């Protein structure tokens, strides 16, 4: 019963975040001065009558000064997020409800990949 309720209530909410407008680049919006980040955050498993669904947790991106730049919503696959070149801090939820902070450098025209598991 709990699994069905979880699926009915939580999964549609996560799907709405996953399919919301994102900063994924396409041919019409590519900015040559931008860089990109792709964070492989921890996944949460949701059981459904058809099997398990894995969703990457949301995370926040901050400037080095602590100003919030973006919240990246939960999604089925790691999102490619456009950022201005520079240094940032990615904050993800870790195990035991602790937050993990990862320092990253975004370079013009490059994709910076971050695996949360390596950073813990």
N, CA, C and O atoms as a GROMACS GRO file, in nm:
protein
  480
    1UNK      N    1   0.082  -0.120   0.000
    1UNK     CA    2   0.000   0.000   0.000
    1UNK      C    3   0.086   0.126   0.000
    1UNK      O    4   0.059   0.220  -0.075
    2UNK      N    5   0.193   0.128   0.086
    2UNK     CA    6   0.280   0.245   0.093
    2UNK      C    7   0.350   0.272  -0.039
    2UNK      O    8   0.369   0.388  -0.078
    3UNK      N    9   0.390   0.165  -0.108
    3UNK     CA   10   0.458   0.182  -0.236
    3UNK      C   11   0.366   0.247  -0.339
    3UNK      O   12   0.409   0.331  -0.417
    4UNK      N   13   0.240   0.208  -0.338
    4UNK     CA   14   0.145   0.266  -0.433
    4UNK      C   15   0.122   0.413  -0.403
    4UNK      O   16   0.119   0.496  -0.493
    5UNK      N   17   0.106   0.445  -0.274
    5UNK     CA   18   0.087   0.585  -0.235
    5UNK      C   19   0.210   0.667  -0.273
    5UNK      O   20   0.196   0.778  -0.326
    6UNK      N   21   0.329   0.613  -0.247
    6UNK     CA   22   0.453   0.683  -0.283
    6UNK      C   23   0.457   0.709  -0.433
    6UNK      O   24   0.493   0.818  -0.476
    7UNK      N   25   0.420   0.609  -0.512
    7UNK     CA   26   0.421   0.624  -0.657
    7UNK      C   27   0.320   0.728  -0.703
    7UNK      O   28   0.350   0.808  -0.791
    8UNK      N   29   0.203   0.727  -0.645
    8UNK     CA   30   0.097   0.820  -0.686
    8UNK      C   31   0.129   0.963  -0.647
    8UNK      O   32   0.099   1.055  -0.723
    9UNK      N   33   0.188   0.983  -0.530
    9UNK     CA   34   0.212   1.118  -0.480
    9UNK      C   35   0.349   1.172  -0.520
    9UNK      O   36   0.359   1.282  -0.573
   10UNK      N   37   0.454   1.097  -0.494
   10UNK     CA   38   0.590   1.147  -0.511
   10UNK      C   39   0.637   1.143  -0.655
   10UNK      O   40   0.694   1.241  -0.703
   11UNK      N   41   0.614   1.034  -0.725
   11UNK     CA   42   0.667   1.020  -0.860
   11UNK      C   43   0.615   1.128  -0.956
   11UNK      O   44   0.695   1.184  -1.031
   12UNK      N   45   0.484   1.158  -0.957
   12UNK     CA   46   0.441   1.268  -1.047
   12UNK      C   47   0.506   1.402  -1.012
   12UNK      O   48   0.534   1.481  -1.102
   13UNK      N   49   0.529   1.427  -0.884
   13UNK     CA   50   0.595   1.552  -0.845
   13UNK      C   51   0.738   1.555  -0.899
   13UNK      O   52   0.783   1.657  -0.950
   14UNK      N   53   0.808   1.444  -0.888
   14UNK     CA   54   0.945   1.437  -0.940
   14UNK      C   55   0.946   1.451  -1.092
   14UNK      O   56   1.034   1.515  -1.148
   15UNK      N   57   0.849   1.390  -1.158
   15UNK     CA   58   0.843   1.400  -1.303
   15UNK      C   59   0.820   1.543  -1.348
   15UNK      O   60   0.876   1.587  -1.448
   16UNK      N   61   0.739   1.616  -1.273
   16UNK     CA   62   0.715   1.755  -1.313
   16UNK      C   63   0.843   1.837  -1.304
   16UNK      O   64   0.867   1.925  -1.386
   17UNK      N   65   0.926   1.808  -1.203
   17UNK     CA   66   1.055   1.876  -1.193
   17UNK      C   67   1.148   1.830  -1.305
   17UNK      O   68   1.220   1.911  -1.363
   18UNK      N   69   1.148   1.702  -1.334
   18UNK     CA   70   1.240   1.648  -1.434
   18UNK      C   71   1.212   1.702  -1.573
   18UNK      O   72   1.304   1.719  -1.652
   19UNK      N   73   1.085   1.729  -1.603
   19UNK     CA   74   1.051   1.775  -1.736
   19UNK      C   75   1.025   1.926  -1.742
   19UNK      O   76   0.978   1.977  -1.843
   20UNK      N   77   1.056   1.996  -1.633
   20UNK     CA   78   1.042   2.142  -1.634
   20UNK      C   79   1.148   2.200  -1.726
   20UNK      O   80   1.245   2.132  -1.762
   21UNK      N   81   1.130   2.325  -1.763
   21UNK     CA   82   1.230   2.391  -1.849
   21UNK      C   83   1.366   2.382  -1.784
   21UNK      O   84   1.380   2.414  -1.666
   22UNK      N   85   1.464   2.339  -1.857
   22UNK     CA   86   1.598   2.324  -1.802
   22UNK      C   87   1.696   2.408  -1.883
   22UNK      O   88   1.659   2.473  -1.980
   23UNK      N   89   1.821   2.405  -1.839
   23UNK     CA   90   1.925   2.481  -1.907
   23UNK      C   91   2.003   2.393  -2.003
   23UNK      O   92   2.117   2.425  -2.038
   24UNK      N   93   1.945   2.283  -2.046
   24UNK     CA   94   2.014   2.197  -2.141
   24UNK      C   95   2.034   2.272  -2.271
   24UNK      O   96   1.940   2.334  -2.322
   25UNK      N   97   2.156   2.268  -2.325
   25UNK     CA   98   2.182   2.343  -2.447
   25UNK      C   99   2.118   2.277  -2.568
   25UNK      O  100   2.101   2.155  -2.570
   26UNK      N  101   2.084   2.355  -2.666
   26UNK     CA  102   2.043   2.302  -2.795
   26UNK      C  103   2.100   2.393  -2.903
   26UNK      O  104   2.166   2.492  -2.872
   27UNK      N  105   2.075   2.359  -3.027
   27UNK     CA  106   2.136   2.434  -3.138
   27UNK      C  107   2.096   2.582  -3.137
   27UNK      O  108   2.172   2.666  -3.185
   28UNK      N  109   1.980   2.614  -3.083
   28UNK     CA  110   1.932   2.752  -3.085
   28UNK      C  111   1.982   2.836  -2.968
   28UNK      O  112   1.977   2.959  -2.974
   29UNK      N  113   2.029   2.773  -2.861
   29UNK     CA  114   2.065   2.849  -2.742
   29UNK      C  115   2.211   2.836  -2.704
   29UNK      O  116   2.252   2.888  -2.600
   30UNK      N  117   2.291   2.769  -2.783
   30UNK     CA  118   2.432   2.749  -2.748
   30UNK      C  119   2.505   2.882  -2.742
   30UNK      O  120   2.498   2.962  -2.835
   31UNK      N  121   2.576   2.904  -2.633
   31UNK     CA  122   2.654   3.026  -2.616
   31UNK      C  123   2.802   2.986  -2.613
   31UNK      O  124   2.843   2.914  -2.522
   32UNK      N  125   2.881   3.032  -2.709
   32UNK     CA  126   3.021   2.990  -2.714
   32UNK      C  127   3.102   3.034  -2.592
   32UNK      O  128   3.208   2.976  -2.566
   33UNK      N  129   3.056   3.134  -2.518
   33UNK     CA  130   3.129   3.181  -2.401
   33UNK      C  131   3.095   3.101  -2.275
   33UNK      O  132   3.157   3.120  -2.171
   34UNK      N  133   2.997   3.012  -2.284
   34UNK     CA  134   2.952   2.936  -2.167
   34UNK      C  135   3.031   2.807  -2.151
   34UNK      O  136   3.094   2.758  -2.245
   35UNK      N  137   3.025   2.754  -2.032
   35UNK     CA  138   3.074   2.621  -2.001
   35UNK      C  139   2.956   2.542  -1.948
   35UNK      O  140   2.845   2.594  -1.935
   36UNK      N  141   2.979   2.417  -1.918
   36UNK     CA  142   2.869   2.331  -1.874
   36UNK      C  143   2.913   2.243  -1.759
   36UNK      O  144   3.031   2.211  -1.744
   37UNK      N  145   2.815   2.203  -1.677
   37UNK     CA  146   2.841   2.109  -1.570
   37UNK      C  147   2.737   1.998  -1.579
   37UNK      O  148   2.620   2.022  -1.610
   38UNK      N  149   2.781   1.877  -1.551
   38UNK     CA  150   2.691   1.762  -1.546
   38UNK      C  151   2.724   1.687  -1.416
   38UNK      O  152   2.832   1.630  -1.403
   39UNK      N  153   2.630   1.688  -1.322
   39UNK     CA  154   2.652   1.629  -1.191
   39UNK      C  155   2.580   1.494  -1.184
   39UNK      O  156   2.460   1.485  -1.207
   40UNK      N  157   2.657   1.392  -1.151
   40UNK     CA  158   2.601   1.258  -1.130
   40UNK      C  159   2.572   1.246  -0.981
   40UNK      O  160   2.649   1.188  -0.905
   41UNK      N  161   2.457   1.303  -0.941
   41UNK     CA  162   2.419   1.301  -0.799
   41UNK      C  163   2.367   1.163  -0.761
   41UNK      O  164   2.340   1.079  -0.846
   42UNK      N  165   2.354   1.143  -0.630
   42UNK     CA  166   2.301   1.016  -0.582
   42UNK      C  167   2.163   0.993  -0.637
   42UNK      O  168   2.090   1.087  -0.669
   43UNK      N  169   2.127   0.865  -0.648
   43UNK     CA  170   1.995   0.832  -0.698
   43UNK      C  171   1.906   0.780  -0.586
   43UNK      O  172   1.953   0.718  -0.490
   44UNK      N  173   1.779   0.806  -0.600
   44UNK     CA  174   1.678   0.751  -0.511
   44UNK      C  175   1.600   0.647  -0.589
   44UNK      O  176   1.570   0.666  -0.706
   45UNK      N  177   1.568   0.536  -0.523
   45UNK     CA  178   1.493   0.430  -0.589
   45UNK      C  179   1.347   0.436  -0.546
   45UNK      O  180   1.316   0.443  -0.427
   46UNK      N  181   1.259   0.434  -0.644
   46UNK     CA  182   1.115   0.429  -0.618
   46UNK      C  183   1.062   0.300  -0.679
   46UNK      O  184   1.083   0.273  -0.798
   47UNK      N  185   0.994   0.222  -0.598
   47UNK     CA  186   0.938   0.096  -0.646
   47UNK      C  187   0.798   0.119  -0.701
   47UNK      O  188   0.717   0.192  -0.643
   48UNK      N  189   0.772   0.056  -0.813
   48UNK     CA  190   0.647   0.069  -0.884
   48UNK      C  191   0.599  -0.072  -0.915
   48UNK      O  192   0.676  -0.167  -0.902
   49UNK      N  193   0.475  -0.087  -0.953
   49UNK     CA  194   0.427  -0.221  -0.988
   49UNK      C  195   0.500  -0.275  -1.110
   49UNK      O  196   0.502  -0.396  -1.132
   50UNK      N  197   0.559  -0.187  -1.190
   50UNK     CA  198   0.634  -0.230  -1.308
   50UNK      C  199   0.783  -0.248  -1.280
   50UNK      O  200   0.858  -0.285  -1.371
   51UNK      N  201   0.827  -0.222  -1.160
   51UNK     CA  202   0.968  -0.234  -1.125
   51UNK      C  203   1.020  -0.110  -1.056
   51UNK      O  204   0.941  -0.030  -1.005
   52UNK      N  205   1.149  -0.094  -1.054
   52UNK     CA  206   1.212   0.019  -0.986
   52UNK      C  207   1.241   0.133  -1.082
   52UNK      O  208   1.272   0.111  -1.199
   53UNK      N  209   1.231   0.255  -1.029
   53UNK     CA  210   1.265   0.375  -1.104
   53UNK      C  211   1.372   0.447  -1.023
   53UNK      O  212   1.356   0.465  -0.902
   54UNK      N  213   1.480   0.488  -1.088
   54UNK     CA  214   1.587   0.560  -1.020
   54UNK      C  215   1.587   0.706  -1.064
   54UNK      O  216   1.582   0.736  -1.183
   55UNK      N  217   1.593   0.796  -0.966
   55UNK     CA  218   1.588   0.938  -0.994
   55UNK      C  219   1.710   1.004  -0.929
   55UNK      O  220   1.737   0.983  -0.810
   56UNK      N  221   1.784   1.083  -1.006
   56UNK     CA  222   1.897   1.157  -0.951
   56UNK      C  223   1.845   1.270  -0.863
   56UNK      O  224   1.752   1.341  -0.900
   57UNK      N  225   1.905   1.284  -0.745
   57UNK     CA  226   1.861   1.388  -0.651
   57UNK      C  227   1.891   1.527  -0.704
   57UNK      O  228   1.982   1.547  -0.785
   58UNK      N  229   1.814   1.622  -0.657
   58UNK     CA  230   1.838   1.762  -0.693
   58UNK      C  231   1.965   1.810  -0.623
   58UNK      O  232   2.014   1.747  -0.529
   59UNK      N  233   2.018   1.923  -0.669
   59UNK     CA  234   2.135   1.982  -0.606
   59UNK      C  235   2.136   2.132  -0.634
   59UNK      O  236   2.063   2.181  -0.721
   60UNK      N  237   2.218   2.204  -0.559
   60UNK     CA  238   2.230   2.349  -0.574
   60UNK      C  239   2.369   2.385  -0.623
   60UNK      O  240   2.467   2.317  -0.592
   61UNK      N  241   2.377   2.494  -0.699
   61UNK     CA  242   2.505   2.547  -0.745
   61UNK      C  243   2.520   2.687  -0.688
   61UNK      O  244   2.429   2.769  -0.698
   62UNK      N  245   2.636   2.715  -0.626
   62UNK     CA  246   2.665   2.844  -0.564
   62UNK      C  247   2.793   2.904  -0.622
   62UNK      O  248   2.879   2.831  -0.673
   63UNK      N  249   2.805   3.035  -0.616
   63UNK     CA  250   2.932   3.100  -0.648
   63UNK      C  251   3.029   3.071  -0.534
   63UNK      O  252   2.989   3.019  -0.430
   64UNK      N  253   3.155   3.104  -0.553
   64UNK     CA  254   3.253   3.089  -0.445
   64UNK      C  255   3.217   3.173  -0.324
   64UNK      O  256   3.254   3.139  -0.211
   65UNK      N  257   3.144   3.283  -0.346
   65UNK     CA  258   3.103   3.373  -0.237
   65UNK      C  259   2.977   3.326  -0.166
   65UNK      O  260   2.931   3.391  -0.073
   66UNK      N  261   2.921   3.214  -0.208
   66UNK     CA  262   2.804   3.159  -0.142
   66UNK      C  263   2.670   3.203  -0.197
   66UNK      O  264   2.566   3.171  -0.140
   67UNK      N  265   2.670   3.277  -0.309
   67UNK     CA  266   2.544   3.319  -0.370
   67UNK      C  267   2.487   3.203  -0.452
   67UNK      O  268   2.557   3.142  -0.533
   68UNK      N  269   2.360   3.175  -0.430
   68UNK     CA  270   2.296   3.066  -0.503
   68UNK      C  271   2.276   3.106  -0.649
   68UNK      O  272   2.219   3.210  -0.679
   69UNK      N  273   2.325   3.019  -0.739
   69UNK     CA  274   2.314   3.042  -0.882
   69UNK      C  275   2.195   2.967  -0.939
   69UNK      O  276   2.120   3.021  -1.021
   70UNK      N  277   2.177   2.843  -0.895
   70UNK     CA  278   2.073   2.760  -0.955
   70UNK      C  279   2.044   2.640  -0.867
   70UNK      O  280   2.132   2.586  -0.801
   71UNK      N  281   1.918   2.600  -0.868
   71UNK     CA  282   1.877   2.471  -0.813
   71UNK      C  283   1.845   2.382  -0.932
   71UNK      O  284   1.762   2.417  -1.015
   72UNK      N  285   1.911   2.269  -0.940
   72UNK     CA  286   1.887   2.174  -1.048
   72UNK      C  287   1.793   2.068  -0.993
   72UNK      O  288   1.828   1.997  -0.898
   73UNK      N  289   1.673   2.054  -1.051
   73UNK     CA  290   1.573   1.962  -0.997
   73UNK      C  291   1.611   1.816  -1.019
   73UNK      O  292   1.696   1.783  -1.101
   74UNK      N  293   1.544   1.729  -0.943
   74UNK     CA  294   1.562   1.585  -0.959
   74UNK      C  295   1.526   1.546  -1.102
   74UNK      O  296   1.438   1.605  -1.164
   75UNK      N  297   1.596   1.443  -1.152
   75UNK     CA  298   1.571   1.400  -1.290
   75UNK      C  299   1.612   1.254  -1.308
   75UNK      O  300   1.684   1.198  -1.225
   76UNK      N  301   1.565   1.194  -1.418
   76UNK     CA  302   1.599   1.055  -1.446
   76UNK      C  303   1.743   1.038  -1.494
   76UNK      O  304   1.800   0.930  -1.480
   77UNK      N  305   1.800   1.142  -1.550
   77UNK     CA  306   1.937   1.138  -1.600
   77UNK      C  307   2.006   1.268  -1.559
   77UNK      O  308   1.941   1.370  -1.542
   78UNK      N  309   2.138   1.263  -1.541
   78UNK     CA  310   2.210   1.387  -1.507
   78UNK      C  311   2.187   1.494  -1.614
   78UNK      O  312   2.198   1.466  -1.734
   79UNK      N  313   2.155   1.614  -1.571
   79UNK     CA  314   2.128   1.724  -1.664
   79UNK      C  315   2.256   1.798  -1.699
   79UNK      O  316   2.348   1.808  -1.618
   80UNK      N  317   2.260   1.849  -1.821
   80UNK     CA  318   2.370   1.934  -1.865
   80UNK      C  319   2.326   2.077  -1.840
   80UNK      O  320   2.229   2.125  -1.898
   81UNK      N  321   2.399   2.147  -1.752
   81UNK     CA  322   2.360   2.281  -1.709
   81UNK      C  323   2.463   2.382  -1.759
   81UNK      O  324   2.583   2.364  -1.740
   82UNK      N  325   2.414   2.488  -1.823
   82UNK     CA  326   2.500   2.594  -1.876
   82UNK      C  327   2.535   2.692  -1.765
   82UNK      O  328   2.448   2.735  -1.689
   83UNK      N  329   2.664   2.727  -1.755
   83UNK     CA  330   2.711   2.825  -1.657
   83UNK      C  331   2.817   2.914  -1.721
   83UNK      O  332   2.885   2.874  -1.815
   84UNK      N  333   2.830   3.034  -1.670
   84UNK     CA  334   2.941   3.120  -1.711
   84UNK      C  335   3.070   3.058  -1.658
   84UNK      O  336   3.070   2.999  -1.550
   85UNK      N  337   3.180   3.072  -1.731
   85UNK     CA  338   3.306   3.020  -1.681
   85UNK      C  339   3.340   3.079  -1.543
   85UNK      O  340   3.311   3.195  -1.516
   86UNK      N  341   3.400   2.998  -1.459
   86UNK     CA  342   3.439   3.042  -1.326
   86UNK      C  343   3.437   2.928  -1.226
   86UNK      O  344   3.420   2.812  -1.263
   87UNK      N  345   3.455   2.963  -1.101
   87UNK     CA  346   3.457   2.864  -0.992
   87UNK      C  347   3.321   2.863  -0.922
   87UNK      O  348   3.261   2.968  -0.897
   88UNK      N  349   3.276   2.743  -0.891
   88UNK     CA  350   3.146   2.724  -0.827
   88UNK      C  351   3.158   2.618  -0.718
   88UNK      O  352   3.256   2.544  -0.710
   89UNK      N  353   3.055   2.611  -0.635
   89UNK     CA  354   3.042   2.506  -0.535
   89UNK      C  355   2.910   2.436  -0.561
   89UNK      O  356   2.804   2.500  -0.568
   90UNK      N  357   2.916   2.303  -0.576
   90UNK     CA  358   2.795   2.222  -0.594
   90UNK      C  359   2.764   2.160  -0.459
   90UNK      O  360   2.851   2.100  -0.396
   91UNK      N  361   2.640   2.174  -0.415
   91UNK     CA  362   2.598   2.117  -0.287
   91UNK      C  363   2.490   2.012  -0.312
   91UNK      O  364   2.383   2.042  -0.365
   92UNK      N  365   2.523   1.887  -0.274
   92UNK     CA  366   2.432   1.774  -0.292
   92UNK      C  367   2.398   1.715  -0.155
   92UNK      O  368   2.470   1.735  -0.058
   93UNK      N  369   2.287   1.643  -0.150
   93UNK     CA  370   2.255   1.569  -0.029
   93UNK      C  371   2.341   1.444  -0.026
   93UNK      O  372   2.350   1.371  -0.124
   94UNK      N  373   2.403   1.420   0.088
   94UNK     CA  374   2.486   1.302   0.103
   94UNK      C  375   2.416   1.200   0.192
   94UNK      O  376   2.298   1.214   0.222
   95UNK      N  377   2.491   1.099   0.232
   95UNK     CA  378   2.436   0.999   0.322
   95UNK      C  379   2.412   1.058   0.460
   95UNK      O  380   2.475   1.157   0.497
   96UNK      N  381   2.323   0.997   0.535
   96UNK     CA  382   2.291   1.040   0.672
   96UNK      C  383   2.246   1.185   0.678
   96UNK      O  384   2.272   1.254   0.777
   97UNK      N  385   2.179   1.232   0.573
   97UNK     CA  386   2.124   1.369   0.570
   97UNK      C  387   2.231   1.478   0.575
   97UNK      O  388   2.199   1.594   0.603
   98UNK      N  389   2.356   1.445   0.548
   98UNK     CA  390   2.462   1.546   0.542
   98UNK      C  391   2.472   1.600   0.401
   98UNK      O  392   2.443   1.530   0.304
   99UNK      N  393   2.512   1.725   0.390
   99UNK     CA  394   2.533   1.785   0.258
   99UNK      C  395   2.678   1.770   0.218
   99UNK      O  396   2.769   1.781   0.300
  100UNK      N  397   2.699   1.744   0.090
  100UNK     CA  398   2.832   1.731   0.033
  100UNK      C  399   2.857   1.854  -0.052
  100UNK      O  400   2.775   1.889  -0.136
  101UNK      N  401   2.971   1.921  -0.030
  101UNK     CA  402   3.008   2.038  -0.111
  101UNK      C  403   3.127   2.002  -0.198
  101UNK      O  404   3.227   1.947  -0.150
  102UNK      N  405   3.115   2.034  -0.327
  102UNK     CA  406   3.218   2.000  -0.424
  102UNK      C  407   3.258   2.126  -0.498
  102UNK      O  408   3.173   2.192  -0.558
  103UNK      N  409   3.385   2.161  -0.494
  103UNK     CA  410   3.436   2.277  -0.568
  103UNK      C  411   3.461   2.238  -0.712
  103UNK      O  412   3.521   2.134  -0.740
  104UNK      N  413   3.414   2.321  -0.806
  104UNK     CA  414   3.431   2.291  -0.948
  104UNK      C  415   3.479   2.415  -1.023
  104UNK      O  416   3.455   2.529  -0.982
  105UNK      N  417   3.548   2.390  -1.133
  105UNK     CA  418   3.593   2.496  -1.222
  105UNK      C  419   3.525   2.474  -1.357
  105UNK      O  420   3.540   2.369  -1.419
  106UNK      N  421   3.451   2.575  -1.403
  106UNK     CA  422   3.383   2.569  -1.532
  106UNK      C  423   3.468   2.646  -1.632
  106UNK      O  424   3.502   2.763  -1.609
  107UNK      N  425   3.502   2.580  -1.743
  107UNK     CA  426   3.582   2.644  -1.848
  107UNK      C  427   3.496   2.664  -1.973
  107UNK      O  428   3.408   2.584  -2.003
  108UNK      N  429   3.524   2.771  -2.043
  108UNK     CA  430   3.452   2.806  -2.165
  108UNK      C  431   3.454   2.691  -2.265
  108UNK      O  432   3.560   2.637  -2.298
  109UNK      N  433   3.334   2.654  -2.313
  109UNK     CA  434   3.322   2.552  -2.417
  109UNK      C  435   3.346   2.410  -2.372
  109UNK      O  436   3.350   2.319  -2.455
  110UNK      N  437   3.363   2.387  -2.240
  110UNK     CA  438   3.391   2.253  -2.190
  110UNK      C  439   3.280   2.205  -2.097
  110UNK      O  440   3.209   2.285  -2.037
  111UNK      N  441   3.268   2.073  -2.086
  111UNK     CA  442   3.174   2.011  -1.992
  111UNK      C  443   3.255   1.960  -1.873
  111UNK      O  444   3.349   1.883  -1.890
  112UNK      N  445   3.217   2.004  -1.755
  112UNK     CA  446   3.278   1.955  -1.631
  112UNK      C  447   3.185   1.851  -1.572
  112UNK      O  448   3.070   1.882  -1.539
  113UNK      N  449   3.233   1.727  -1.560
  113UNK     CA  450   3.152   1.620  -1.501
  113UNK      C  451   3.190   1.601  -1.356
  113UNK      O  452   3.308   1.602  -1.320
  114UNK      N  453   3.090   1.585  -1.272
  114UNK     CA  454   3.112   1.567  -1.128
  114UNK      C  455   3.038   1.441  -1.085
  114UNK      O  456   2.917   1.428  -1.108
  115UNK      N  457   3.111   1.349  -1.023
  115UNK     CA  458   3.049   1.228  -0.968
  115UNK      C  459   3.045   1.244  -0.817
  115UNK      O  460   3.150   1.244  -0.752
  116UNK      N  461   2.928   1.257  -0.762
  116UNK     CA  462   2.914   1.280  -0.618
  116UNK      C  463   2.978   1.171  -0.536
  116UNK      O  464   3.034   1.200  -0.430
  117UNK      N  465   2.973   1.045  -0.581
  117UNK     CA  466   3.028   0.934  -0.503
  117UNK      C  467   3.178   0.948  -0.481
  117UNK      O  468   3.229   0.912  -0.375
  118UNK      N  469   3.250   1.002  -0.580
  118UNK     CA  470   3.395   1.018  -0.569
  118UNK      C  471   3.428   1.128  -0.468
  118UNK      O  472   3.533   1.124  -0.404
  119UNK      N  473   3.339   1.226  -0.456
  119UNK     CA  474   3.365   1.342  -0.371
  119UNK      C  475   3.334   1.319  -0.224
  119UNK      O  476   3.367   1.403  -0.141
  120UNK      N  477   3.272   1.208  -0.190
  120UNK     CA  478   3.236   1.185  -0.049
  120UNK      C  479   3.348   1.118   0.026
  120UNK      O  480   3.335   1.091   0.145
   0.00000   0.00000   0.00000
